[in-house]
Amino acid sequence: MAETHKKAWWTSDWAPGALLALAALASFVIVNSPAGPDFGQMLRTPLFSTTLAGRDLKLDLHHLVNDALMAVFFLYVGLELKRESVEGPLRSPRAAALPVAAAIGGMVAPALIYLAFVQDADPAYARGWAIPAATDIAFALGVLSLAGKHAPSGLRLFLLALAIVDDLGAILIIAVFYSTNLAGWALGGIVVTFSAMLLLNRQGVTRLAPYWALAAALWFFTYMSGVHATIAGVLAALAIPMRTPAGASPLVAAEHALKPWVLLLIMPIFAIVNAGAPLGGLSVETFTHPVTIAVAMGLALGKPLGVAGVTLIAAGFMHRILPAPPLAMVGAACIAGIGFTMSLFIGALAFGEGEAAAPMRLGVIVGSLISAVLGLALIYLAARNAPGDPDLAAQEDIAEKKGVLEKR
């Protein structure tokens, strides 16, 4: 009889989402405990400070997490994007069309709803238009896994592809709209370093060590340039070779090596540093603040309207069969409204620690919670008439065996 190997708990779909939720709760507890002020002071105590070519370089724990650790997160996202577009489901324009259309709708509709709710308030609030446009992959897939056999197998692949495209949109938004005070010499350094990485790829260099060395230099130039430092992670990912002449995949090896660190360590650390808000300062005015309502409605209402609406229209126009029954699709669209990590990250870029920071965090948490509960409820309701596949991961495993993962 074949021996059955039980998977470790941290490899389950729900594990990263559960850790994120615990980290967010821990953040709230710390911020609202007597140690809260000391915690905030610790995060902002300079670790390193210097001036280079007229540019101040200051690094504290807060920046170390948001600019350095999150650059590793975006490196992982970039590797996943490249893999999916080169050898995964997104390599086929026909297969990618539906999730791409859904992702675009899921970015545009929340942004418009956000702007509608803040249009009569302070014009500075409009800077947060991209906050509800993001989807947290780990949290969304973790919540979907709670549906178990009630979720159609195709729904997971659709949500995964949608979230990956959504991340690409978030990366472009950060690069274009949240980069300020650009420094020419550092931009030149980005071009030279990235070109060197592409040249290594072109010359057939498949060892990862030279790429990581250049990636560190790329991060430095990006940090100094005024372009947000996390973009360095995405650029580095684009240069990593997909295959060796023997057929192995340096890119997949790097992605698999980074995955546990990113999902089980970096993202929870980010949540601890960024999710908490002083509850003592919350009031009726905080809950009714234009930014709170705009973010929450953008996630809880804008995402399902944009994702489900565009998906149904695009499927009819392209004569495509939906990955799941319409009601289950709406449920997945609601789950796509779980912004959390990405929304908090963009919110920090938009508002920093200003007056709108606490309402932004509250809106992200409320909107994400509503999205999760409503999405699961709709999927369970849809399953009453159409039972799902008992193994949600089976279809993804099959897809990966067709070329996404390296041959062993």
Helices and strands as residue ranges (DSSP letters): G 9-11, H 14-31, H 36-43, E 46-52, E 55-60, H 61-63, I 64-69, H 70-86, G 89-91, H 93-118, G 123-128, G 131-133, H 137-145, G 148-150, H 153-177, H 184-202, H 209-225, H 231-239, H 250-261, I 262-266, H 267-274, G 279-281, H 284-287, H 290-297, I 298-302, H 303-318, H 326-335, H 340-351, H 357-383, H 394-399, I 400-404
